[in-house]
């Protein structure tokens, strides 16, 4: 289950980077890190959709918090 949680976090970070027009830096260990998700993705064909849905809700929550604090346009 940890791999799915990490996938949610990484997708959320990617969504936020896109929203904020940031270009993330790649790291040398990303290939090995991403490889840990392959088992989850192979075992559950809907895992990517589940992770993306959770990540999207988390990003929406963060945007709402920023807006409530006057930090968003």
C-alpha positions as CSV (number, residue, x, y, z in Angstrom):
1,X,0.0,0.0,0.0
2,X,2.9,2.3,0.6
3,X,3.7,2.4,-3.1
4,X,0.2,3.6,-3.9
5,X,0.5,6.3,-1.3
6,X,3.8,7.4,-2.8
7,X,2.2,7.4,-6.2
8,X,-0.6,9.7,-4.9
9,X,2.1,12.1,-3.5
10,X,4.1,12.2,-6.6
11,X,1.1,12.7,-8.8
12,X,-0.1,15.5,-6.5
13,X,3.4,17.1,-6.7
14,X,3.3,16.9,-10.5
15,X,-0.2,18.5,-10.6
16,X,0.9,21.3,-8.3
17,X,4.0,21.9,-10.3
18,X,1.9,22.1,-13.5
19,X,-0.6,24.5,-11.8
20,X,2.2,26.7,-10.5
21,X,4.2,26.5,-13.8
22,X,7.2,25.0,-12.0
23,X,9.6,22.7,-13.7
24,X,10.6,20.0,-11.3
25,X,14.2,18.7,-11.3
26,X,14.7,15.0,-11.9
27,X,16.8,13.0,-9.6
28,X,19.2,10.1,-10.3
29,X,17.2,7.8,-8.1
30,X,13.8,8.5,-9.8
31,X,14.0,5.4,-12.0
32,X,14.4,3.1,-9.0
33,X,11.7,5.0,-7.1
34,X,9.2,4.7,-10.0
35,X,10.0,1.0,-10.4
36,X,8.5,0.4,-6.9
37,X,5.1,1.4,-8.3
38,X,5.2,-1.1,-11.1
39,X,4.0,-4.0,-9.0
40,X,1.0,-1.9,-7.8
41,X,0.2,-0.8,-11.3
42,X,0.5,-4.4,-12.7
43,X,-1.6,-5.9,-9.9
44,X,-4.4,-3.3,-10.2
45,X,-5.2,-1.8,-13.6
46,X,-7.2,0.9,-12.0
47,X,-4.5,2.0,-9.5
48,X,-3.3,4.9,-11.6
49,X,-6.9,6.3,-11.8
50,X,-7.4,5.8,-8.0
51,X,-4.0,7.5,-7.3
52,X,-4.8,10.4,-9.7
53,X,-8.2,10.9,-8.1
54,X,-6.8,11.1,-4.6
55,X,-4.0,13.4,-5.8
56,X,-6.5,15.6,-7.5
57,X,-8.6,15.9,-4.4
58,X,-5.5,16.7,-2.3
59,X,-4.5,19.5,-4.7
60,X,-8.0,20.9,-4.7
61,X,-7.9,20.9,-0.9
62,X,-4.5,22.8,-1.0
63,X,-5.9,25.3,-3.5
64,X,-8.9,25.9,-1.3
65,X,-6.7,26.4,1.8
66,X,-4.5,28.9,-0.1
67,X,-7.6,30.8,-1.3
68,X,-9.1,30.9,2.2
69,X,-5.9,32.5,3.4
70,X,-5.7,34.9,0.6
71,X,-2.7,33.3,-1.0
72,X,-4.3,32.4,-4.3
73,X,-5.7,34.5,-7.1
